[in-house]
Structures are given as C-alpha cells and as structure tokens.
C-alpha cells in the first residue's frame, strides 16, 4: 500500500514559512492525511506497514477497549489537512475503530498561497501551489492587489510571469526615463497588461472552450504566442490582434480566440475603436 503523506515533502513543495500554536481542538480523523516523521511506518489508511509496530499498536488498541483516556495527539495543520507529529498509533487505532474525531494540539503552518485539503490529492498540484507561493513572495502581488487570483494548471508558469513583469518594468523605465520600483512595475503590469486580457476572456466567455484550464493559462498562451511571433518575424511588428488570430488558427477548434482578439484589441487600443466609430458616422 502507498505510504501516507510526508510533512517534510509538503513543507518543501509549498514553501511553508512557520507554525502558529492554535491550542487543543477536536479535529476530524478523516482529515489527517500524513505524518511529520513516521510517514514510512503507516500506509495511506494509517495502518502499520510492518510487524515491528504491532506491539505498540496492540497496547493502544487495548487502551481503547478499556476506555482509558489518552492525551491529545499533536498535529501540524495546513489547508484543513493534518499531519501527525505525536500520536500516530492513536490515530491508527482511532481510524480502525471508526472514530470520527480526536482531540489534538494544533500547530498551523503559514503559507502565502491559499491551500485546500483537496490539493493534497495531486503531488503535481502541490508543486504548482509552491510556485504560486514563491511568486507571491517575490512580487508581493497579494499585498498590492489583494483581489488577485492568478492560478495556473501547470508548473513553470509563475516563473514566466515574473519574467513578464521584469520586461514590463524595463520598458516602463525607458518610457518614463526614471528608475521604476518593483511595486510600481507589478501594479502597472497587473492593472494594464494582465487584467485587460482577463477581462476580455471573461466578457467573451472564452474559458468554457478550454475545459480544465484557467484564465491565467489563457493569458499566458496568448502573450507567449505574441512574443514567439515577434521573435520569429523579421522587419515586422506583430500586435496582440495578430497574435490571437494566429493562435486561433494554429490551436483553436473554432473561433473563440478570434472573438477574444477583438475584445483585447478594443481594450488595449481604445483609439482604434473610436476611429471605427467615427468612420461609421462619416459614411
């Protein structure tokens, strides 16, 4: 059987930053998903993996039948999931007997990215959440724009976003002829580059055309395709409209991205929209 989750592995992947003592609470046994130090001694059902643990297990089991009060277990908590620091045998016996709740001294882990118990099902998703946490540490975007919700489905995307912000900061400095702070660059990129595209995706209901993907995925695909076209096109200046059309032609099943490119163009180039309206009035 598979072993239960290792705290050290989760700690490293999520980039956890410390523990806060929350005191003794009654916790659901079914939300205990791993162990701090003895993850190899118990499987994912919290049954012992070797006979060497059987004597200790039988003693705890006897205490259960004799209705002996045992001290609370000690657990680390993150995202509503619990990892046993002390009391693995007590948790194992409780699960075996269908006990639903245990008293536990809880230490809550601090994480920058929001984590939920269902996130622990997929190890790859934990990696992505760890990248999200490091992205927020680097950019402070959750402090600068608390409403932000940049979510990716694959690894490596947050590093690309950091590169995008760095490039945006460089060009802001050239345009304004001064040194641009990191906070200024992050805010301007989020307000004037990222969100206009996301607003267009929402307005045109593009996301439904890509099941299992996120708005952030779509943003990155379009922007990356734009960079690709510009790098591979000599003596031409490819704009967002052309990039979206090209992406739709190469990867789209129908025309959702062609609809999105028009919305993006109208948001990023409002003057063009006004010119079209003026042309209509002159006819």
MOTA-V615737 format. One record per residue. N is the residue number from 0. PSI is psi in whole degrees, 0 to 359 (NA if undefined). Layout:
n=N psi=PSI
n=N psi=PSI
This chain:
n=0 psi=154
n=1 psi=143
n=2 psi=165
n=3 psi=175
n=4 psi=143
n=5 psi=128
n=6 psi=317
n=7 psi=320
n=8 psi=315
n=9 psi=318
n=10 psi=314
n=11 psi=317
n=12 psi=321
n=13 psi=350
n=14 psi=45
n=15 psi=149
n=16 psi=4
n=17 psi=176
n=18 psi=142
n=19 psi=126
n=20 psi=122
n=21 psi=356
n=22 psi=191
n=23 psi=128
n=24 psi=161
n=25 psi=122
n=26 psi=152
n=27 psi=130
n=28 psi=327
n=29 psi=353
n=30 psi=8
n=31 psi=111
n=32 psi=351
n=33 psi=187
n=34 psi=151
n=35 psi=315
n=36 psi=343
n=37 psi=33
n=38 psi=334
n=39 psi=346
n=40 psi=347
n=41 psi=144
n=42 psi=186
n=43 psi=357
n=44 psi=6
n=45 psi=30
n=46 psi=146
n=47 psi=142
n=48 psi=355
n=49 psi=158
n=50 psi=341
n=51 psi=338
n=52 psi=358
n=53 psi=323
n=54 psi=311
n=55 psi=318
n=56 psi=317
n=57 psi=325
n=58 psi=316
n=59 psi=322
n=60 psi=319
n=61 psi=319
n=62 psi=324
n=63 psi=314
n=64 psi=328
n=65 psi=3
n=66 psi=41
n=67 psi=130
n=68 psi=124
n=69 psi=151
n=70 psi=158
n=71 psi=147
n=72 psi=166
n=73 psi=129
n=74 psi=154
n=75 psi=141
n=76 psi=138
n=77 psi=130
n=78 psi=29
n=79 psi=0
n=80 psi=150
n=81 psi=144
n=82 psi=129
n=83 psi=122
n=84 psi=316
n=85 psi=128
n=86 psi=27
n=87 psi=319
n=88 psi=322
n=89 psi=319
n=90 psi=318
n=91 psi=313
n=92 psi=319
n=93 psi=318
n=94 psi=319
n=95 psi=326
n=96 psi=8
n=97 psi=23
n=98 psi=132
n=99 psi=333
n=100 psi=148
n=101 psi=149
n=102 psi=137
n=103 psi=141
n=104 psi=122
n=105 psi=132
n=106 psi=118
n=107 psi=130
n=108 psi=143
n=109 psi=127
n=110 psi=145
n=111 psi=318
n=112 psi=143
n=113 psi=135
n=114 psi=140
n=115 psi=157
n=116 psi=327
n=117 psi=343
n=118 psi=341
n=119 psi=355
n=120 psi=327
n=121 psi=113
n=122 psi=323
n=123 psi=323
n=124 psi=325
n=125 psi=322
n=126 psi=316
n=127 psi=319
n=128 psi=323
n=129 psi=320
n=130 psi=322
n=131 psi=316
n=132 psi=316
n=133 psi=326
n=134 psi=316
n=135 psi=323
n=136 psi=319
n=137 psi=319
n=138 psi=338
n=139 psi=25
n=140 psi=326
n=141 psi=337
n=142 psi=319
n=143 psi=325
n=144 psi=82
n=145 psi=337
n=146 psi=355
n=147 psi=149
n=148 psi=64
n=149 psi=111
n=150 psi=130
n=151 psi=158
n=152 psi=351
n=153 psi=157
n=154 psi=157
n=155 psi=347
n=156 psi=323
n=157 psi=327
n=158 psi=322
n=159 psi=322
n=160 psi=322
n=161 psi=321
n=162 psi=318
n=163 psi=317
n=164 psi=320
n=165 psi=317
n=166 psi=318
n=167 psi=319
n=168 psi=320
n=169 psi=312
n=170 psi=329
n=171 psi=318
n=172 psi=319
n=173 psi=318
n=174 psi=319
n=175 psi=355
n=176 psi=47
n=177 psi=170
n=178 psi=126
n=179 psi=128
n=180 psi=160
n=181 psi=318
n=182 psi=318
n=183 psi=316
n=184 psi=317
n=185 psi=314
n=186 psi=314
n=187 psi=320
n=188 psi=314
n=189 psi=315
n=190 psi=322
n=191 psi=353
n=192 psi=303
n=193 psi=304
n=194 psi=324
n=195 psi=321
n=196 psi=316
n=197 psi=319
n=198 psi=321
n=199 psi=319
n=200 psi=318
n=201 psi=316
n=202 psi=321
n=203 psi=359
n=204 psi=44
n=205 psi=328
n=206 psi=329
n=207 psi=342
n=208 psi=351
n=209 psi=76
n=210 psi=138
n=211 psi=359
n=212 psi=172
n=213 psi=168
n=214 psi=322
n=215 psi=322
n=216 psi=313
n=217 psi=318
n=218 psi=311
n=219 psi=321
n=220 psi=313
n=221 psi=313
n=222 psi=318
n=223 psi=322
n=224 psi=324
n=225 psi=313
n=226 psi=318
n=227 psi=314
n=228 psi=319
n=229 psi=322
n=230 psi=334
n=231 psi=14
n=232 psi=111
n=233 psi=138
n=234 psi=35
n=235 psi=157
n=236 psi=99
n=237 psi=131
n=238 psi=180
n=239 psi=322
n=240 psi=310
n=241 psi=323
n=242 psi=316
n=243 psi=319
n=244 psi=316
n=245 psi=318
n=246 psi=319
n=247 psi=319
n=248 psi=319
n=249 psi=325
n=250 psi=342
n=251 psi=146
n=252 psi=321
n=253 psi=242
n=254 psi=22
n=255 psi=322
n=256 psi=334
n=257 psi=324
n=258 psi=320
n=259 psi=323
n=260 psi=327
n=261 psi=319
n=262 psi=318
n=263 psi=316
n=264 psi=320
n=265 psi=328
n=266 psi=316
n=267 psi=339
n=268 psi=66
n=269 psi=333
n=270 psi=322
n=271 psi=321
n=272 psi=319
n=273 psi=322
n=274 psi=318
n=275 psi=320
n=276 psi=320
n=277 psi=321
n=278 psi=320
n=279 psi=325
n=280 psi=331
n=281 psi=346
n=282 psi=NA
